[in-house]
Amino acid sequence: NFTTTITNHAIDFIQKQNTDEPWFFLMSYFHVHTPLFSQRKNRGRSRGGRFGDNVEELDDSVGAIMEELRRQGFDNNTLIFFTSDNGPYQEEGWENSGRTNI
């Protein structure tokens, strides 16, 4: 799974960093754009359909990376920017977006 692969890459990168020198890492996800893909263990996990399952998988990945930052002692001196393109999920229709009460 792509999400697992890039999450493991990020964790490996963090583990190799020197605490005395600044470093930069950019993490770019495919989530939550189409096509919506999630690991089998995450399918049906959310009440938000495939979109919600996708968000849950993204959240798990971010959580694992944040935990590694804490484990390595970087949590108090690291800037984390979490951004989105803020685009609506409409490529496959609102009925597949997890929530339609917009």
C-alpha positions in Angstrom: 0.0 0.0 0.0 1.3 3.4 -0.9 0.4 5.0 2.4 2.2 2.4 4.4 5.3 2.8 2.1 5.5 6.5 2.4 4.8 6.4 6.1 7.6 4.0 6.7 9.9 6.1 4.5 9.1 9.2 6.7 9.7 7.2 9.9 13.0 5.9 8.6 14.1 9.4 7.6 13.2 10.8 11.0 15.2 8.1 12.8 18.3 9.0 10.8 18.3 12.7 11.7 20.9 14.4 13.8 19.4 16.2 16.7 22.0 19.0 16.4 21.3 20.1 12.9 18.1 21.4 11.3 16.4 19.2 8.7 13.4 19.3 6.3 11.0 16.6 5.2 8.0 17.1 2.9 5.3 14.5 3.0 2.7 14.6 0.3 -0.2 12.2 0.3 -2.6 11.1 -2.4 -5.4 11.1 0.2 -8.2 12.2 -0.1 -8.4 12.6 -3.8 -9.7 10.1 -6.3 -9.2 7.4 -6.8 -10.0 6.6 -3.2 -7.8 3.7 -2.1 -7.5 2.3 1.4 -5.9 -0.8 2.9 -8.2 -3.7 3.3 -8.1 -3.3 7.1 -9.5 0.2 6.7 -12.3 -0.6 4.3 -15.7 -0.1 6.0 -14.0 1.3 9.1 -15.7 4.7 9.0 -19.3 5.7 8.8 -18.2 8.1 6.0 -18.0 5.5 3.3 -14.9 5.2 1.1 -14.0 8.8 1.7 -14.2 8.4 5.5 -12.1 5.2 5.3 -9.5 7.2 3.3 -9.4 10.0 5.9 -9.0 7.4 8.7 -6.0 5.9 6.9 -4.5 9.4 6.4 -5.0 10.0 10.1 -3.3 6.8 11.1 -0.2 7.7 9.0 0.0 11.2 10.4 -0.3 9.7 13.9 2.5 7.3 13.3 4.8 10.0 12.1 3.9 12.3 15.0 4.6 9.4 17.4 8.1 8.9 15.8 8.8 12.6 16.2 8.0 12.3 19.9 10.0 9.1 20.3 13.1 10.7 18.7 12.7 13.9 20.9 11.8 16.2 18.0 8.3 17.0 19.2 9.2 20.2 21.0 11.4 21.8 18.3 9.7 20.8 15.1 7.3 22.9 12.9 4.7 20.8 11.3 2.5 22.3 8.5 -0.5 20.3 7.6 -2.1 21.8 4.5 -4.8 20.9 2.0 -5.9 22.2 -1.3 -9.3 22.7 0.2 -11.0 21.4 -2.8 -14.3 19.6 -2.4 -14.5 15.9 -3.1 -16.8 15.9 -6.0 -15.1 13.9 -8.7 -17.2 10.8 -8.0 -20.3 12.6 -6.8 -21.4 14.0 -3.4 -23.1 10.7 -2.5 -19.7 9.1 -2.2 -18.2 11.9 -0.1 -19.1 10.5 3.3 -21.3 13.4 4.2 -23.7 15.2 2.1 -25.2 17.8 4.5 -23.2 20.7 3.0 
